[in-house]
Amino acid sequence: MRLDHLSYAAGEEGLASCVQRLGAQLGAGFTDGGLHPRFGTRNFVLPLRGGVYLEVVEALDHPAVERAPFGRLVKARSEAGGGWLNWVVGVSDLPAIEARLGRPAAPGHRVRPDGYDLRWRQIGINETANDPQLPWFIHWESEKSEHPSAAGGVINLERMDIAGDRSTVTAFLGERATQDLEGLKVKWLSVSDNDGETGIAAAHFTTPHGVVTID
């Protein structure tokens, strides 16, 4: 189990403007990731160091948005002004997660502009929607060489600030899984420090131009 990516929802400024703004802050360019046909969303991605990436996502005007938990989650966050959606944990033993949550993972795929169909399975969106401090899980079915972080990057995720309770997240992930994530630096904030909401309050990135904080 490892951190796979961070997800940020574009607000009323729209996906293109949001990507330009974050790219300017980080001093790096995002790549068009393409469409998620099953979810009614699309994204832009930025590879980071350590096999992690950052995605900026928006919901499209498409019927799939209301049918898919992920589409509804993105739409709700965007309508609330945009910002951090959540953190996503990559897993190799997907059946164990499915057994613990009591349901099968949902298939997902994204058609990149180069025509490649990137495929995975994900689970935990419903839990995240109810309590945004909790991550959701992803299991990649495409080749490792096609992972969105495969190109590598010079920017490193230094730390996440999460409003919530570490013990709640540990209980959700399992103690062993939490230990596997110990290399991930997290500063736990009280919910009152994040307008009464749980979830990512800020992420700190080390760039060639210094530390950049996105909140």
C-alpha positions in Angstrom: 0.0 0.0 0.0 1.4 3.4 -1.0 0.3 6.9 -1.8 -0.7 6.9 -5.5 -1.9 10.4 -6.1 -3.6 13.6 -4.9 -6.8 14.8 -6.5 -7.8 18.5 -6.8 -11.2 19.6 -8.2 -11.4 22.7 -10.4 -13.8 25.3 -9.2 -15.8 27.9 -11.1 -12.7 29.1 -12.9 -12.8 25.9 -15.0 -10.3 23.2 -15.6 -8.0 25.0 -18.0 -7.6 28.1 -15.7 -7.2 26.0 -12.6 -4.4 23.9 -14.3 -2.6 27.1 -15.4 -2.9 28.6 -11.9 -1.5 25.5 -10.1 1.1 25.0 -12.8 2.3 28.6 -12.3 2.5 28.1 -8.6 4.5 24.9 -8.9 6.6 26.0 -11.9 5.6 22.9 -13.9 3.3 22.0 -16.7 0.4 19.6 -16.5 -0.4 17.1 -19.2 -3.9 16.5 -20.6 -5.0 13.2 -19.1 -8.1 12.7 -21.1 -11.7 11.6 -20.3 -13.1 9.2 -17.8 -16.1 7.9 -19.8 -17.6 5.9 -16.9 -17.5 8.9 -14.5 -18.2 11.9 -16.7 -15.0 13.6 -15.7 -11.7 14.6 -17.2 -8.3 15.5 -15.8 -4.9 16.9 -16.2 -1.9 15.3 -14.5 1.5 16.2 -13.2 4.0 13.5 -12.3 5.8 14.0 -9.0 8.8 12.2 -7.5 8.5 8.8 -5.9 5.8 7.3 -8.2 3.2 9.8 -7.1 1.2 12.3 -9.2 -1.1 15.2 -8.9 -4.4 15.4 -10.9 -6.7 18.3 -11.4 -10.2 17.0 -12.3 -13.6 18.5 -13.4 -17.0 17.1 -14.0 -18.4 17.4 -17.5 -22.0 18.1 -18.5 -22.7 14.4 -19.0 -25.3 11.9 -17.6 -22.5 9.7 -16.3 -21.7 12.3 -13.6 -24.9 11.6 -11.7 -24.6 7.9 -12.1 -21.0 7.5 -10.8 -20.0 8.2 -7.2 -16.8 9.7 -8.4 -18.6 12.0 -10.8 -20.9 13.2 -8.1 -18.0 13.7 -5.7 -16.1 15.9 -8.2 -19.2 17.9 -9.1 -20.1 18.6 -5.5 -16.6 19.7 -4.7 -16.4 22.0 -7.7 -19.8 23.5 -6.9 -18.5 24.2 -3.4 -15.7 26.3 -4.8 -13.2 23.6 -5.8 -10.0 22.6 -4.0 -8.6 19.5 -2.6 -10.7 16.4 -3.3 -8.7 13.8 -1.6 -5.7 11.4 -1.4 -5.7 8.1 -3.2 -3.8 5.0 -2.0 -2.6 2.3 -4.4 -3.1 -1.3 -3.4 -1.9 -4.6 -4.7 -4.3 -6.8 -2.7 -7.6 -5.5 -3.9 -9.7 -8.5 -2.8 -8.8 -7.8 0.8 -10.1 -4.2 0.5 -13.2 -5.4 -1.2 -13.8 -8.0 1.5 -13.4 -5.3 4.2 -15.7 -2.8 2.6 -18.2 -5.5 1.6 -18.5 -4.7 -2.1 -16.6 -5.0 -5.4 -14.3 -2.3 -6.7 -15.7 -0.3 -9.7 -13.8 -0.5 -13.0 -12.4 2.8 -14.3 -10.6 3.9 -17.4 -9.3 7.0 -19.0 -8.7 7.5 -22.7 -5.6 9.6 -23.1 -5.2 12.1 -26.0 -2.7 9.6 -27.6 -5.4 7.0 -27.7 -4.1 4.8 -24.9 -6.9 3.4 -22.7 -5.6 3.5 -19.1 -7.4 1.0 -16.9 -7.8 0.5 -13.1 -10.3 -0.5 -10.4 -11.2 1.8 -7.5 -13.1 1.5 -4.3 -13.8 3.7 -1.2 -15.4 6.7 -3.0 -18.6 6.4 -0.8 -16.5 6.5 2.4 -14.6 9.5 1.2 -17.8 11.3 0.3 -19.0 10.8 3.8 -15.7 11.7 5.5 -13.1 13.4 3.3 -10.2 12.7 5.6 -10.4 9.0 4.4 -8.6 8.1 1.2 -10.0 5.9 -1.5 -8.2 3.0 -3.1 -6.9 2.3 -6.6 -5.5 -0.9 -8.2 -4.0 -0.3 -11.6 -4.6 -2.9 -14.4 -2.5 -1.2 -17.1 1.2 -1.7 -17.3 3.3 0.0 -14.7 5.1 1.9 -17.5 1.8 3.6 -18.3 1.2 4.9 -14.8 0.6 8.7 -14.7 3.8 9.1 -12.7 5.9 7.0 -15.0 7.5 10.1 -16.7 8.9 11.1 -13.4 9.2 14.7 -12.0 11.4 17.0 -10.1 8.7 18.1 -7.7 8.3 16.3 -4.4 5.2 16.1 -2.2 6.8 17.2 1.1 3.7 17.0 3.4 0.0 17.0 3.6 -2.1 18.8 6.2 -5.2 16.8 6.9 -8.0 18.0 9.1 -9.3 15.0 11.0 -8.2 12.3 13.3 -5.3 9.9 12.7 -6.9 7.1 14.6 -10.0 7.2 12.4 -7.8 6.9 9.3 -5.7 4.2 10.9 -8.9 2.2 11.7 -10.1 2.6 8.1 -6.8 1.6 6.5 -5.7 -1.0 9.1 -2.7 -0.7 11.3 -0.4 -2.6 9.0 -1.3 -0.5 6.1 -0.8 2.7 8.1 2.6 1.5 9.0 3.4 1.0 5.3 2.5 4.7 4.8 4.7 6.0 7.6 7.0 7.6 5.1 4.2 9.9 4.1 4.4 13.1 6.1 1.1 14.2 7.5 0.3 17.0 9.8 -3.1 16.4 11.5 -5.2 19.5 12.1 -8.3 19.9 14.2 -11.5 20.1 12.1 -12.1 23.6 13.5 -8.9 24.7 11.7 -10.5 23.7 8.3 -13.9 25.5 8.5 -15.4 22.5 10.3 -14.7 20.0 7.5 -12.4 17.0 7.4 -10.0 16.4 4.6 -6.9 17.8 3.0 -6.4 21.4 4.1 -3.1 22.0 2.3 -0.3 20.2 0.5 3.4 21.3 0.6 5.6 20.6 -2.4 9.4 21.0 -2.7 10.2 22.5 -6.1 13.3 23.7 -7.8 12.2 27.2 -6.7 11.5 26.4 -3.1 8.6 25.1 -1.1 5.1 25.8 -2.5 2.0 25.4 -0.5 -1.4 24.8 -2.2 -4.4 25.1 0.1 
